[in-house]
């Protein structure tokens, strides 16, 4: 009977652990609404501005011109309310330049996305840690979060096909001691160059095998033993794992992660930060695949600047 109760308690503990992906269980994963540093005017959105409908109101300049495609591929712009612009080389050249510029601006921006709706601009923008010409993308996550588990295969596929100018990294949140224990495992495996191999297996162990990989009594030594036993089953020496567990490199990574989630005021996961300027999540993007498309579009916009 005592054994049955212990098993039930363990199951309940795991259920409580994965029940929410926010810093506070009562909140949702949409963290940016409560972030005062992220507030910005929708009017000056670089992406949303390009979402203006192509059609112009009656009486506007667009309503009085017709663009024709010539046989040689060039364009001619004709005025339908006055003498034909096509007969005036100077006006035709100016009109064609304006038309080409407008088209280029429209194509260069991710028009489906709106600032304040699909993403939030961070004011002021935060410093990044990437080489010149690179665009930094950070995913904040938590191994015990079911939403992070669900999106991870998509993130992995995106990571392998993303644009070469995107510098992608993950940071594990550390809201409480349980999060910190899993974060320590994450950065320990990263320091051992075993993260790519074991990252999806950790999600599977927690969400499929129902093994939390931490001690619910917040005993750090017990959590270390649980994690060392897990990685040993997957070819990582328990001795090497324990040797790196409290190393300077891991402590430094933990400190940096702690600074980052405080800087961006991360209260829900998964959350993506693009180049220190934009922050978004699944709820804002209206879906997991949409989120990764949005991240790519915002990164492309930053790369062109």
C-alpha positions as CSV (number, residue, x, y, z in Angstrom):
1,X,0.0,0.0,0.0
2,X,2.8,2.4,0.9
3,X,4.6,1.6,-2.4
4,X,1.4,2.3,-4.3
5,X,1.0,5.6,-2.6
6,X,4.6,6.5,-3.4
7,X,4.1,5.7,-7.1
8,X,0.9,7.8,-7.1
9,X,2.7,10.7,-5.5
10,X,5.5,10.5,-8.1
11,X,2.9,10.6,-10.9
12,X,1.1,13.6,-9.3
13,X,4.5,15.3,-8.9
14,X,5.3,14.9,-12.6
15,X,1.9,16.1,-13.6
16,X,2.3,19.2,-11.5
17,X,5.7,19.8,-12.9
18,X,4.6,19.8,-16.5
19,X,1.2,21.4,-16.0
20,X,2.3,24.9,-16.9
21,X,5.1,26.5,-18.9
22,X,5.1,29.8,-17.1
23,X,6.9,31.2,-14.2
24,X,3.7,31.2,-12.3
25,X,1.3,28.3,-12.9
26,X,-1.7,30.6,-13.2
27,X,-0.3,32.6,-16.1
28,X,0.0,31.7,-19.8
29,X,3.0,31.4,-22.0
30,X,2.4,34.9,-23.5
31,X,5.0,36.8,-21.5
32,X,5.4,40.0,-23.4
33,X,2.1,41.7,-22.4
34,X,3.5,42.4,-18.9
35,X,6.9,43.5,-20.1
36,X,7.2,47.3,-19.8
37,X,10.5,47.3,-21.6
38,X,8.8,45.7,-24.6
39,X,6.1,48.5,-25.1
40,X,6.3,50.3,-28.4
41,X,4.0,52.2,-30.7
42,X,2.4,50.1,-33.5
43,X,2.6,53.2,-35.7
44,X,6.4,53.0,-36.2
45,X,6.6,49.3,-36.8
46,X,9.1,48.5,-39.5
47,X,7.2,45.2,-40.4
48,X,3.6,46.2,-39.9
49,X,4.0,49.3,-42.0
50,X,4.5,47.0,-45.1
51,X,1.2,45.3,-44.4
52,X,-0.8,48.2,-45.9
53,X,-3.3,46.9,-48.5
54,X,-2.0,47.2,-52.0
55,X,-5.1,49.0,-53.3
56,X,-5.3,52.7,-52.9
57,X,-8.3,54.8,-52.0
58,X,-10.1,56.6,-54.8
59,X,-8.5,59.8,-55.7
60,X,-5.0,58.7,-54.7
61,X,-2.0,58.6,-57.1
62,X,-2.3,54.9,-57.6
63,X,-5.9,55.3,-58.9
64,X,-4.8,57.5,-61.7
65,X,-2.0,55.4,-63.2
66,X,-1.8,52.1,-65.1
67,X,1.5,50.1,-65.3
68,X,2.0,48.2,-68.5
69,X,4.5,45.5,-69.1
70,X,6.2,45.9,-72.5
71,X,7.4,43.1,-74.8
72,X,11.0,43.7,-73.7
73,X,10.1,43.3,-70.0
74,X,10.3,47.0,-69.2
75,X,7.4,48.9,-67.6
76,X,5.5,51.9,-68.8
77,X,3.3,54.0,-66.5
78,X,0.3,55.8,-68.0
79,X,-1.8,58.5,-66.4
80,X,-5.5,57.8,-67.0
81,X,-6.7,61.3,-66.0
82,X,-4.2,63.5,-67.9
83,X,-1.8,63.3,-70.9
84,X,-0.1,59.9,-71.0
85,X,3.0,59.7,-68.8
86,X,4.4,57.3,-71.2
87,X,4.9,60.2,-73.7
88,X,7.0,62.1,-71.1
89,X,10.3,60.3,-70.6
90,X,11.1,62.2,-67.4
91,X,7.8,61.6,-65.7
92,X,7.8,57.9,-66.9
93,X,11.2,57.4,-65.4
94,X,10.2,58.9,-62.0
95,X,7.0,56.9,-61.9
96,X,8.7,53.7,-62.7
97,X,11.3,54.3,-60.0
98,X,8.6,55.0,-57.4
99,X,6.7,51.9,-58.5
100,X,9.8,49.7,-58.3
101,X,10.8,51.1,-54.9
102,X,7.3,50.4,-53.5
103,X,7.3,46.8,-54.8
104,X,10.8,46.2,-53.4
105,X,9.8,47.6,-50.0
106,X,6.7,45.4,-49.9
107,X,8.6,42.2,-50.8
108,X,11.5,42.9,-48.3
109,X,9.2,42.9,-45.3
110,X,7.2,40.0,-43.7
111,X,3.8,41.6,-44.5
112,X,1.6,39.0,-42.6
113,X,3.0,40.1,-39.2
114,X,1.9,43.0,-37.1
115,X,3.9,44.6,-34.3
116,X,2.0,44.6,-31.1
117,X,0.0,41.6,-32.3
118,X,2.4,38.9,-33.6
119,X,5.5,40.2,-31.9
120,X,6.7,43.0,-29.5
121,X,9.5,45.4,-30.1
122,X,11.9,45.7,-27.2
123,X,12.7,49.3,-26.2
124,X,15.5,49.8,-25.8
125,X,17.0,47.1,-28.0
126,X,19.4,44.8,-26.1
127,X,23.0,44.0,-27.0
128,X,23.7,40.7,-28.7
129,X,26.6,38.3,-28.6
130,X,27.1,37.3,-32.3
131,X,29.6,38.2,-35.0
132,X,29.0,41.1,-37.4
133,X,26.6,40.1,-40.2
134,X,24.9,37.5,-37.9
135,X,21.4,37.8,-36.5
136,X,21.0,36.4,-33.0
137,X,17.9,34.2,-32.3
138,X,17.4,32.9,-28.7
139,X,14.9,30.3,-27.7
140,X,14.1,30.4,-23.9
141,X,12.7,27.0,-22.9
142,X,12.2,24.5,-20.0
143,X,12.7,20.8,-20.4
144,X,9.5,20.0,-18.3
145,X,7.3,22.3,-20.4
146,X,4.9,20.3,-22.6
147,X,4.7,23.2,-25.1
148,X,8.5,23.2,-25.4
149,X,8.4,19.5,-25.9
150,X,5.8,19.8,-28.6
151,X,7.6,22.5,-30.6
152,X,11.1,21.1,-30.3
153,X,11.0,18.8,-33.3
154,X,9.9,21.8,-35.5
155,X,12.7,23.9,-33.9
156,X,15.2,21.1,-34.7
157,X,14.1,20.9,-38.3
158,X,14.2,24.7,-38.6
159,X,17.6,24.9,-37.0
160,X,19.0,22.6,-39.7
161,X,17.6,24.6,-42.6
162,X,17.6,28.2,-41.3
163,X,19.4,30.9,-43.1
164,X,23.2,30.9,-42.6
165,X,23.2,34.4,-41.1
166,X,21.0,33.3,-38.2
167,X,23.0,32.4,-35.0
168,X,20.6,30.3,-33.0
169,X,21.0,29.3,-29.4
170,X,18.8,28.0,-26.5
171,X,18.7,29.2,-23.0
172,X,17.1,27.2,-20.2
173,X,15.0,29.3,-17.7
174,X,15.7,29.2,-14.0
175,X,12.7,30.5,-12.2
176,X,12.9,28.0,-9.3
177,X,15.3,25.3,-8.0
178,X,13.7,22.6,-10.2
179,X,14.2,24.7,-13.3
180,X,17.8,25.3,-12.2
181,X,18.5,21.6,-11.8
182,X,17.4,20.9,-15.3
183,X,19.3,23.9,-16.6
184,X,22.5,22.7,-15.0
185,X,22.1,19.4,-16.8
186,X,21.5,21.3,-20.1
187,X,24.7,23.4,-19.7
188,X,26.7,20.4,-18.4
189,X,25.9,18.4,-21.6
190,X,26.6,21.5,-23.7
191,X,30.1,21.8,-22.1
192,X,30.7,18.1,-22.9
193,X,29.6,18.5,-26.5
194,X,26.8,16.0,-25.9
195,X,23.9,18.3,-26.1
196,X,22.9,17.7,-29.7
197,X,22.8,14.0,-29.1
198,X,20.9,14.0,-25.8
199,X,18.7,17.1,-26.1
200,X,15.7,15.3,-27.7
201,X,16.2,12.3,-25.4
202,X,15.8,14.4,-22.3
203,X,12.4,15.6,-23.6
204,X,11.4,12.0,-24.2
205,X,12.5,10.9,-20.8
206,X,10.5,13.6,-19.0
207,X,7.4,13.6,-21.2
208,X,7.1,10.0,-22.4
209,X,8.9,8.0,-19.7
210,X,7.5,10.3,-17.0
211,X,10.9,10.6,-15.3
212,X,11.3,14.2,-14.1
213,X,15.1,13.9,-13.8
214,X,15.1,16.0,-10.7
215,X,14.5,15.4,-7.0
216,X,11.1,17.0,-6.0
217,X,12.6,17.7,-2.5
218,X,15.0,20.1,-4.3
219,X,18.0,18.0,-3.1
220,X,20.7,19.1,-5.6
221,X,22.9,16.0,-4.9
222,X,20.0,13.7,-5.6
223,X,19.1,15.5,-8.8
224,X,22.7,15.2,-9.9
225,X,22.6,11.4,-9.3
226,X,19.4,11.0,-11.2
227,X,20.8,12.9,-14.2
228,X,24.1,11.1,-14.1
229,X,22.3,7.8,-14.2
230,X,20.2,8.9,-17.2
231,X,23.2,10.2,-19.3
232,X,25.2,7.0,-18.5
233,X,22.4,5.0,-20.2
234,X,23.1,7.0,-23.3
235,X,26.9,6.7,-23.5
236,X,28.0,9.6,-21.4
237,X,30.4,8.8,-18.6
238,X,28.9,9.5,-15.2
239,X,32.3,10.5,-14.0
240,X,32.7,13.0,-16.8
241,X,29.2,14.3,-16.3
242,X,29.8,14.8,-12.5
243,X,33.2,16.4,-13.2
244,X,31.6,19.1,-15.4
245,X,28.4,19.5,-13.3
246,X,29.9,22.2,-11.0
247,X,32.7,23.3,-13.3
248,X,33.5,27.0,-13.9
249,X,32.2,26.7,-17.5
250,X,28.8,25.5,-16.4
251,X,28.6,28.0,-13.6
252,X,29.4,30.8,-16.1
253,X,26.7,29.5,-18.5
254,X,24.2,29.4,-15.7
255,X,25.0,33.0,-14.7
256,X,24.6,34.2,-18.3
257,X,21.3,32.4,-18.7
258,X,20.1,33.9,-15.4
259,X,21.0,37.4,-16.6
260,X,19.3,36.9,-20.0
261,X,15.9,35.7,-18.7
262,X,15.9,38.6,-16.2
263,X,16.9,41.1,-19.0
264,X,14.1,40.0,-21.3
265,X,11.7,39.4,-18.4
266,X,10.8,35.9,-19.6
267,X,7.7,34.6,-17.7
268,X,6.6,32.0,-20.2
269,X,8.2,29.4,-22.5
270,X,8.8,28.7,-25.3
271,X,9.7,32.4,-26.1
272,X,11.9,33.6,-28.9
273,X,14.0,36.8,-29.0
274,X,15.3,38.0,-32.3
275,X,18.4,40.1,-32.4
276,X,17.7,41.8,-29.1
277,X,14.9,43.7,-30.7
278,X,11.8,41.5,-31.0
279,X,10.1,39.0,-28.7
280,X,7.4,36.5,-29.6
281,X,5.9,33.2,-28.7
282,X,3.4,30.6,-30.0
283,X,0.3,32.5,-28.9
284,X,1.3,35.7,-30.6
285,X,2.3,34.0,-33.8
286,X,-1.0,32.0,-33.8
287,X,0.7,28.6,-34.1
288,X,4.0,26.7,-33.8
289,X,4.9,26.7,-37.6
290,X,3.8,30.3,-37.8
291,X,6.1,31.1,-35.0
292,X,9.2,29.8,-36.8
293,X,8.1,31.5,-40.0
294,X,7.8,34.8,-38.1
295,X,11.2,34.3,-36.5
296,X,12.8,33.7,-39.9
297,X,11.1,36.8,-41.4
298,X,12.2,39.1,-38.5
299,X,15.7,37.7,-38.8
300,X,15.7,38.4,-42.5
301,X,14.5,42.0,-41.9
302,X,17.4,42.5,-39.4
303,X,19.9,41.0,-41.8
304,X,19.0,43.5,-44.5
305,X,19.6,46.5,-42.2
